Amino acid sequence: MEPVNSNAPVLIVDDEVGFRELISTVLGLSNIKYVMAVDGSDAWKKFNEIKPSIVITDLQMPIITGLELIELIRSANPLIPVVAISSASDMLADALRAGANEAIEKPFSIDYLEGVIKKYLLP
């Protein structure tokens, strides 16, 4: 298990392009590096390649769901912060049980999301 590198990019995971673009805009305005993944399978591959500082993931995705992704991440490195985001409020508790550090219901305020991200990036 490797320690979390706060200089590594944030991994954004969502099958909806608009949501990925929204989060990437927030991160870009704060000069935070990021990598985007289109689904859980793509995210798992990129997670292992880039060793991200934080993972922000939707829960409802094809192939590998957000919950499955959280479990994979926790088995690989329990130190990396994971922020789960979903419009299905009933799934958020499942995300926390699976190991997510935060669970945010859509819609959410951009300022709130930015605060959550910065909380995990600051030393």
Secondary structure by P-SEA (a helix, b strand, c coil): cccccccbbbbbbcccaaaaaaaaaaaaaacccccccccaaaaaaaaaaccccbbbbbcccccccaaaaaaaaaaacccbbbbbbcccccaaaaaaaacccccccccccaaaaaaaaaaaacc
